[in-house]
Amino acid sequence: MKKQFISSYLLWAVCLLFSVNAQAQFGGLGKKLLDKGTEMVGSGGLNKILKQPQAISTSFQDVDKNGSKPPSFMDGQTAQPLYLLPKTPTGAYKLCEGYYEMTNKSYCLHAGTRGPSKGDGYMLAPVLGPKKEVVILILKSAESHPNVAQRSIQVLLWAIIARTRFVDMGTDIKLTASTLLTPQQLLMLEGGALGVLPANVMDKAKGELPPAVQAVFEAENNIRRLAASGSASYEEMEKYAMLAGLAPQPDPEVPSGIWSLHPDGYYIRFIPSSYSVTKTQIYVPKELIATKPDLVYDGPNGIACPANVGSQRLAQTNEPLNPNYNQKLKTVCYSK
């Protein structure tokens, strides 16, 4: 009880500190954020803004295509439910030999791009960027907080990838963050943030960016504005995070359903039906388990990255959608 009280007090103190700072620095929030954005372009600040790394920077260049297998690799084989495998204390799945799959929650981590298109090939990539650690913490914490809606978590992630500071976020987004993160972890949301850039600054900045990057840069600015408004809905934020229409033609060398060779030696592929729903399939060779008995799959530690640069990169989770726990595994998994 005492420990719970101390934790609650710490959370209250951190939120109070942010609130006081916000009042001191962001009174008249809209004007202050615009002022901050304007100040950042003075004295060469625009160049500094354009060189800032994305909060999550993973791209298809970070994909290791060595050892990949064609979509037909496991044709004719029946997958067992991945979510029936035993789990580690940190939520990862303890892998056994065989072929497994689950349909799981996933999240958009690239504003200003299009959702998964038919024919898009997705491959495994590492989570990279300044906000890597806090994004993984959020995804892993979400599993133990089923009361927090997937949409609320997505809005928080959009705010983070748009480089919005915690003090600038609206009350609902702060509540989501405070539920999923400890007071100490909330401090990770500070730093590397931008203000809301006014239209004339946006026009100048976009003029110095390649066309493919302009949409992302503008989308992030609009998301920062909505995140700070305190009244933006999921639908409003999605409008800027997700571009309408189809992405450019898929890469024929990376077809839909392609298998990646995981660094740990097993095979994995991602087949998204939307940015919020992904089917994950894993094949673990028998000989691999003989050499690596402690093999695990931990969804949040990887990203489903499209070869199609106009499509969303997708954060993965260990959370199955509509699982049927009445099923039984055919493979007898040893106890680890």
C-alpha positions, 0 to 999 in steps of 0.5 A: 500500500505504501509503495503504491502511494509513493508511486501515485505521489511520484506520478502526481509530482511529475505531472504537476511539474509538467503542468507548472512548466506548461503554464509558465512556458505555454500560457496562450498555448497556440500563440506560444507554440507558434512563437516557439516554432518561429524562434527555431528558424531564426539564426540558422534554426531552420537548417537545424530543424531540417537536420533533426532525426525523426523520432523513429527513423527505421527505413527499408535501408535498415532491412537485412534481406539476406536469407529471405524466402519467397511467399511460397516458402511454407505453402501447404503447411498449417500454422498453429496459434502463436499466442498459445506458446508460453511467455516470458515474464516480459511478455515475449513468446517462448518459441518451439519448433514449428510453424505459428501465426497470430493476428495481432495489434499493430501501430502506424509509426510513419505519419504522412504516408499511406496505409498498407496497399495490396501487393506491398511486401513487408520485412523485419527491421529494427526499431531505430531512432531517438524515441525507440526505447519509449515506443517499445516501453509503451507497446509492451506496457499496453498488454498489461493495460487492456483498459487503454484503447488501441486508438488512444495508444495510436494517438499517443504514438502519433504525437511522439513520432511528430516530436511533440513534448509531453508538456505540449500534449492535450489532457487525454494524451497525457493520461494515456502516457501516464497510464502506460509509463512510470513517472521516470519513463515520462521524462523520456518524452521530453527532448528532440521536440518541435513547436508548431511551425507557422505557414510561412515557415512551413512553406520555406522548410518544404521548399528545401525538402524533397517532395517525398519528405514534404508530406511527412514534415507537414503531417507531423506539424499538423499532428503537433498542433492537434496534440496540443489542442486538447480536443482533437479526435482520433479521426482528425489526427488520422486524417493527417497521419494517413494519406488517402489513395494508393501508394506508388507501385510495390517493389516487385523484388519484395512481394507481399508475403515475403519471409525475413530471416530473423537475426536469431535464425528463425523465419518471420513474415508480416501480412497487414490488413490495415495499419492497426491489424497485422498477421504475423507468421513464424517458422522455427526449424527443428535444428535451430531449437537444438542450438538455441533452446531459449529462443523467443519472439518479442513483437515490439522489438521489431518493425514491419517495414515496407519496401514501398516507401510511400506506405506505413511502417508498422510497430508490432505487438505481442497482443493477439486479436480475437484469440481462441484459447480453447485450441490446443497446440499439436507440438509438445513444447518443453518447459523453459 
